[in-house]
Amino acid sequence: MLATAAIACSFAATAFAAPAKFNVKADELEYNMQTGEGKGKGHVVITQEDGKATANYAIFNSKTKTGNLIGNVFVDKEGTQITCNEFTMHNEDYMSAKGSTVVIKDGKKLEADQVDYHKSTEYAETVGSWARLTDVDGSTLNAGKIDYDMKNGIANAHGGVNIDSPARKLTATADKAIYETKANGYVELIGNAHATQDGNSVTGDKLRLTNANVAVADGNVKIVYIPEETPAKATEEKQDLA
């Protein structure tokens, strides 16, 4: 019995290494070697070949690569960083992050109450009543829901779309939007589309805005253009009169 207790204490204090490079470490650790089921509490660290996750508490299965992480969760998986309150690994490919979720990849940040993510396709889908996608230049896309194809850099936004780009002095609204996030990308606004830049505005059923500050409008188009004021040549005229 004393030997068993000593082994248990040592086991809880050190890392557990399962087959296929699935490793779990925690302050307190319980593990069933036959089923692969385990529980970790306090400074939980789970590592696999493609990433690492930390949390306050975890329930996991080393054989199925499934689990649930709770409290101060941080996941770094193949160049994608995720922070949230609760993280569920449904399988090796499909996972869900809940509670103040932030997903960062290639400098772009996706925020929502919940984000479901598929690793193989690098596809993220928000769940809840709000979502925000922030680009590297600080531009934000807000909507009720955002589906983000991270591999191809295309985001689809639905419901109360609102765009704010301080770098381009641009604001825009629409019912839906397609956002191509590549360097030479575009934003296509669909339904009650409206965009304003430097005091000039354009509205239509559909608007496409490019990074080259070009707007293409279609359907019930209305444009308001405010020309730049040119400075008066009073000084030159006075010199001519003299």
C-alpha positions as CSV (number, residue, x, y, z in Angstrom):
1,M,0.0,0.0,0.0
2,L,2.8,2.4,0.9
3,A,4.5,1.6,-2.4
4,T,1.3,2.2,-4.3
5,A,0.7,5.6,-2.6
6,A,4.3,6.7,-3.4
7,I,3.9,5.7,-7.0
8,A,0.5,7.7,-7.2
9,C,2.1,10.8,-5.7
10,S,5.0,10.7,-8.1
11,F,2.6,10.1,-11.0
12,A,0.5,13.1,-10.2
13,A,3.5,15.4,-9.9
14,T,5.2,14.4,-13.2
15,A,4.2,14.2,-16.8
16,F,2.2,11.4,-18.4
17,A,3.3,10.3,-21.8
18,A,0.8,8.2,-23.8
19,P,1.3,6.6,-27.2
20,A,1.3,8.8,-30.4
21,K,3.0,11.6,-28.4
22,F,0.0,12.6,-26.3
23,N,1.4,14.1,-23.1
24,V,-0.4,15.4,-20.0
25,K,1.0,17.2,-17.0
26,A,-0.8,18.7,-14.0
27,D,-0.5,19.4,-10.3
28,E,-3.0,16.5,-9.7
29,L,-3.5,13.8,-12.2
30,E,-5.7,10.7,-12.4
31,Y,-5.4,8.2,-15.3
32,N,-6.8,4.9,-16.3
33,M,-4.2,3.1,-18.4
34,Q,-6.8,0.7,-19.8
35,T,-9.4,3.1,-21.0
36,G,-7.1,6.2,-21.6
37,E,-9.4,8.4,-19.5
38,G,-7.9,10.9,-17.2
39,K,-8.5,14.1,-15.1
40,G,-6.0,16.8,-14.5
41,K,-6.2,19.7,-12.0
42,G,-3.9,22.7,-11.5
43,H,-1.5,24.0,-14.2
44,V,-2.7,21.4,-16.8
45,V,-0.5,21.1,-19.9
46,I,-1.5,18.8,-22.8
47,T,0.9,18.4,-25.7
48,Q,0.5,16.6,-29.0
49,E,2.6,16.5,-32.1
50,D,0.8,19.5,-33.6
51,G,0.3,21.7,-30.6
52,K,0.0,22.5,-26.9
53,A,-2.9,23.4,-24.6
54,T,-3.0,24.8,-21.0
55,A,-5.9,25.1,-18.5
56,N,-6.8,25.0,-14.9
57,Y,-8.7,21.7,-15.2
58,A,-9.1,19.0,-17.8
59,I,-10.9,15.8,-18.6
60,F,-9.3,13.9,-21.4
61,N,-8.9,10.5,-23.2
62,S,-5.4,9.9,-24.5
63,K,-6.6,7.1,-26.9
64,T,-9.4,9.0,-28.6
65,K,-7.6,12.4,-28.4
66,T,-10.7,14.0,-27.0
67,G,-11.2,16.1,-23.9
68,N,-12.5,19.2,-22.2
69,L,-10.3,22.0,-20.8
70,I,-11.8,24.5,-18.4
71,G,-10.5,27.8,-17.0
72,N,-7.8,30.2,-18.5
73,V,-7.6,28.0,-21.6
74,F,-4.8,28.7,-24.1
75,V,-4.3,26.5,-27.2
76,D,-1.4,26.8,-29.7
77,K,-2.1,24.5,-32.6
78,E,-0.2,24.6,-35.9
79,G,0.1,28.4,-36.0
80,T,-3.4,29.1,-34.6
81,Q,-3.7,30.5,-31.1
82,I,-7.0,30.2,-29.1
83,T,-7.9,31.7,-25.8
84,C,-11.3,31.0,-24.1
85,N,-12.9,29.8,-20.9
86,E,-13.7,26.3,-22.0
87,F,-12.3,24.2,-24.9
88,T,-13.7,20.9,-26.1
89,M,-11.8,18.5,-28.3
90,H,-14.5,16.5,-30.1
91,N,-11.9,14.6,-32.1
92,E,-8.4,15.3,-33.5
93,D,-9.9,17.6,-36.2
94,Y,-13.0,19.2,-34.7
95,M,-12.9,21.5,-31.6
96,S,-15.1,24.2,-29.9
97,A,-13.9,27.2,-27.9
98,K,-16.5,28.8,-25.6
99,G,-16.6,32.0,-23.4
100,S,-14.7,35.2,-24.4
101,T,-13.2,33.3,-27.3
102,V,-10.3,34.8,-29.3
103,V,-8.8,33.0,-32.3
104,I,-5.6,34.4,-33.9
105,K,-4.0,33.2,-37.1
106,D,-1.6,35.1,-39.4
107,G,-2.1,38.3,-37.4
108,K,-5.9,38.3,-37.9
109,K,-8.2,38.0,-34.8
110,L,-11.6,36.4,-34.7
111,E,-13.7,37.0,-31.5
112,A,-17.1,35.6,-30.4
113,D,-18.9,33.9,-27.5
114,Q,-18.1,30.6,-29.2
115,V,-16.0,29.5,-32.2
116,D,-16.1,26.0,-33.7
117,Y,-12.9,25.1,-35.6
118,H,-12.0,22.4,-38.0
119,K,-8.2,21.9,-38.2
120,S,-8.0,20.0,-41.5
121,T,-9.8,22.7,-43.4
122,E,-8.7,25.7,-41.2
123,Y,-12.4,26.7,-41.1
124,A,-13.9,28.6,-38.2
125,E,-17.5,29.3,-37.5
126,T,-18.9,31.6,-34.7
127,V,-21.8,30.7,-32.6
128,G,-23.9,33.3,-30.7
129,S,-25.3,36.8,-31.3
130,W,-22.1,38.7,-32.2
131,A,-18.7,38.2,-33.9
132,R,-15.7,40.4,-34.7
133,L,-12.9,39.9,-37.2
134,T,-9.9,42.3,-36.8
135,D,-7.3,42.6,-39.6
136,V,-3.6,43.3,-39.1
137,D,-4.1,47.0,-39.9
138,G,-6.7,47.4,-37.1
139,S,-9.8,47.3,-39.4
140,T,-12.7,45.5,-37.8
141,L,-15.7,43.6,-39.3
142,N,-18.6,43.2,-36.8
143,A,-21.6,41.0,-37.5
144,G,-24.1,38.6,-35.9
145,K,-22.2,35.6,-37.3
146,I,-18.9,35.1,-39.2
147,D,-17.8,32.0,-41.0
148,Y,-14.0,32.3,-41.7
149,D,-12.1,30.1,-44.2
150,M,-8.6,30.8,-42.8
151,K,-6.8,28.7,-45.4
152,N,-8.2,30.8,-48.3
153,G,-8.6,34.0,-46.4
154,I,-12.4,34.5,-47.0
155,A,-14.8,35.5,-44.3
156,N,-18.6,35.5,-44.7
157,A,-20.5,37.8,-42.3
158,H,-24.2,37.8,-41.7
159,G,-26.6,40.1,-39.8
160,G,-25.9,43.7,-39.0
161,V,-22.6,44.0,-40.7
162,N,-20.5,47.0,-39.7
163,I,-17.0,47.7,-40.9
164,D,-14.6,50.3,-39.5
165,S,-11.2,50.9,-41.1
166,P,-9.3,53.8,-39.5
167,A,-6.3,53.2,-41.8
168,R,-8.5,53.9,-44.8
169,K,-10.8,56.4,-43.1
170,L,-13.6,54.1,-44.2
171,T,-16.9,52.9,-42.5
172,A,-19.5,50.7,-44.1
173,T,-22.7,48.8,-43.2
174,A,-24.8,46.1,-44.9
175,D,-27.0,43.0,-44.3
176,K,-24.2,40.6,-45.4
177,A,-20.6,40.8,-46.4
178,I,-17.9,38.7,-48.1
179,Y,-14.5,39.7,-46.9
180,E,-11.4,38.6,-48.9
181,T,-8.6,39.2,-46.4
182,K,-5.5,38.7,-48.7
183,A,-3.2,41.6,-49.5
184,N,-5.1,42.6,-52.7
185,G,-8.5,41.6,-51.3
186,Y,-11.9,43.2,-51.3
187,V,-15.1,43.6,-49.3
188,E,-18.4,42.9,-51.0
189,L,-21.4,44.4,-49.1
190,I,-24.8,42.8,-49.9
191,G,-28.2,44.3,-49.0
192,N,-28.7,47.9,-47.8
193,A,-25.0,48.5,-48.5
194,H,-23.6,51.8,-47.5
195,A,-19.9,53.0,-47.4
196,T,-18.4,56.4,-46.4
197,Q,-14.8,57.5,-46.9
198,D,-13.4,61.0,-46.4
199,G,-17.0,62.4,-46.3
200,N,-17.9,60.8,-49.6
201,S,-20.5,58.1,-49.5
202,V,-22.0,55.5,-51.8
203,T,-25.1,53.3,-51.3
204,G,-26.6,50.5,-53.3
205,D,-28.0,47.0,-53.2
206,K,-24.5,45.7,-53.6
207,L,-21.1,47.3,-53.1
208,R,-17.6,46.0,-53.7
209,L,-14.7,47.9,-52.1
210,T,-11.1,47.1,-53.0
211,N,-7.9,47.8,-51.3
212,A,-7.1,50.2,-54.1
213,N,-9.9,52.5,-52.8
214,V,-12.2,51.6,-55.7
215,A,-16.0,51.1,-55.1
216,V,-18.2,49.2,-57.6
217,A,-21.9,49.7,-56.9
218,D,-24.9,47.9,-58.3
219,G,-28.7,48.4,-57.8
220,N,-30.4,51.6,-56.6
221,V,-27.0,53.4,-56.5
222,K,-26.6,56.8,-54.8
223,I,-23.3,58.6,-54.6
224,V,-22.6,61.7,-52.6
225,Y,-19.2,63.3,-53.5
226,I,-17.7,66.3,-51.7
227,P,-14.9,67.8,-53.8
228,E,-11.8,69.0,-52.1
229,E,-11.6,72.8,-51.6
230,T,-8.8,74.5,-53.5
231,P,-7.0,77.3,-51.8
232,A,-7.8,80.8,-53.1
233,K,-5.2,82.5,-55.3
234,A,-5.7,85.9,-53.7
235,T,-2.0,86.5,-53.1
236,E,-1.1,85.8,-56.8
237,E,-3.9,88.1,-58.0
238,K,-2.6,90.9,-55.8
239,Q,0.9,90.5,-57.2
240,D,-0.5,90.7,-60.8
241,L,-2.4,93.9,-60.0
242,A,0.7,95.4,-58.5
